[in-house]
Amino acid sequence: MNRSLLKNIGTLGLAAIFCFGCSPGDSVKNPSSESSTSSSSQTSGVKIKDPDGFYKYFSDPSITKPPQKDAVFGNGQKISIEYDGSKSTEKEGDSVFYQLSYVDTEGNVRPVTGGPFEETTKGTFSTNSKVYTSQADGRPGSMEVSIVQNAKVVGGEQGVTGTHVKLGMYPIKFEVSK
């Protein structure tokens, strides 16, 4: 199969995997205990319930330019990152993905959406999606940036296989497009 076609199919499949089952009302982590690894300063004044520290902010050195702190997602503003490709195992480079979550008023982390970044220039990736209705409007949240190494499209229920590699978790804010 043509390598470029495989990569495009893989990107679509991986985006579907990241988004599958995500809806604004679903909780990702157990909301009954608070995180000892997260602070209110990380979530713009809201203490999140994250007992496993999954949403703790970090940035891998391969992200040479992270998104602006508290970048706004949803109103069409561009969010960009720069990735040096050092974690990629593919000759053509891996696709870079984002997964978004917001923090509700009780501190529960709720998934919103995700998908592939668009590579605008070599090593620079961005998204400028618009959201028209969401419970995340005005809420703080997080953006996970990741790649999937050795992505392969397979038949059956697996769809796409590969190794998910987190490159960073960054604070963002949500604002719906009016």
N, C-alpha and C positions, 0 to 999 in steps of 0.2 A: 504494500500500500504506500502511496506517496507520503513522504515524511511530513510535508507541509499540511496535507489534508488530515493526517493523523493528529497533528498538533492542534488544528482547528477543531476537530471533532472532540479531542480530549479537553480542550478549553471549555467548550459548551457543556460537555458531560460533567466536568469538575464544577462548573458554575451551578449546574443543577444539583449536584451533591451538596454544595455549600448552602444552597437555598432550600433544599428539600426539608419540609417539616418546619420551616421557620415562619412563625407568624407573630405579630406584635403582642399577642396575649400569652405566648408560651414562655415559661421560665427555663433558662438554661441550667442553672445551678439550684441546689437546695436552698430555698429562701429562709429556712429556719435558723441558720446560724450566720453570724457576721464574720467577715474576714479579718484576720489579724495581720494580713499582708497588704491590705489596701487602706488608704487613708482618705479622709474627706477632701484633702487638697488634690488628690488624683482625680476625683470625680466632681470637681467644681462645687464643693461644699456638701455633697450627698454621700453619706457613709453607705457603701454597698455591702450586700450580703454575698460574700464570695469565700466560703470556707476553704476551698482548695487553692486559692490564689491564682486561678485561671486568668482573671482579668487584671492582674498586676501589670502595670506599665513597664515596658522595657524596649530596647532597640538593639538589634543585632548589628555588629560593625559593618555588615554587608549593606545595610541601609545607610548610605552616605549622606542622605538628606531626608530626614523624616518629615511627615506632614507638620504643618504649623500647629502648635499647641492650641487645643480647642477649636480646630478648624470646623467650619460649618458645613454640614452635609444636608442635602435635600432641596436647596433652593437654586441649584444650578451653578453655584460657585465651584471652581476647580480645586480639587485636592490633589496634590502631586507628591511623589516620593522619588528618590533616586536610589537605585539598586545596582551594585557593582557586578552582579552576576556570579560572585565567588561561590555561592552555594548551589549553583545550577550544575546538573549532571548531563544535560543535553547539549549537543554541539551548537544548536540554534538558540539555546537558552530556554529556560522554563518560563511558563506564563506566571504572572504575579497576580495574586487574588487578594480581595479584601472581604472581611466579614464584619458586619456592623451589629452592635447591640446598644440598647439604651438602658438607663437606670430609672425605674419608676419612682413615685413619691415615697414608697415604703423601702426603697433600697434594693429591690429585686432587679436582677439583670435580665433583660428581655431581648431576644434576637429580633432583628429587623430584616435585613437582607444582606446580600453579598454578591460577588461576581468578579470577573477578571478586570484588572486595570487595563487601560489602553496604553500601549507604548507609544509616546508622542515623539520621542527622539531616542537614540541609543542610550539605554540606562535610565531614562526618565519615564515614569508611568503616572497616569492621572485618571481621574473620574470626575464627572460634573453632573451626576444624576439629579433628576428632579423628583420630589415626592409631593403629592398633592393632598394626601390625607394620611395622618398617622398619629397614634397616641404618643409617639416620640417627640412631637413638636415641642420645642422649647426645652427639651430635656438634655442632660449631659449623657454621654455615652462613650463607647470605645470602638476603635477600628483595629481589627487584627489584620496584619499583612503577612501573607504566606506564599509559598510555592509548593508544587507537588513534583517531587523528583521522580524520574523514571515513569512518567504517566503512560499508561497503555490502555487502549480501548479493548475491552473483552466482552464476550457475549454473556447472555443471561442476566441475572439480577445484579452482578457486580458492576457492570457498566464501565467504570474506569478504575484502574488500580494504580497505586503509586505510594510514595512516602510523603506525607504532609509535614512540611517544615515551617514552623512559625518564625518569622523574621522580626516581628515587633507587635506591640500592643500600644495604641496611642489614644489620648483623650480627644474626643470630638464633641460637637454639639449638633443637635438637630433643629432644622427650621424648614417647615413645609413651604413650597412655592405657592405664592398667592396668585 
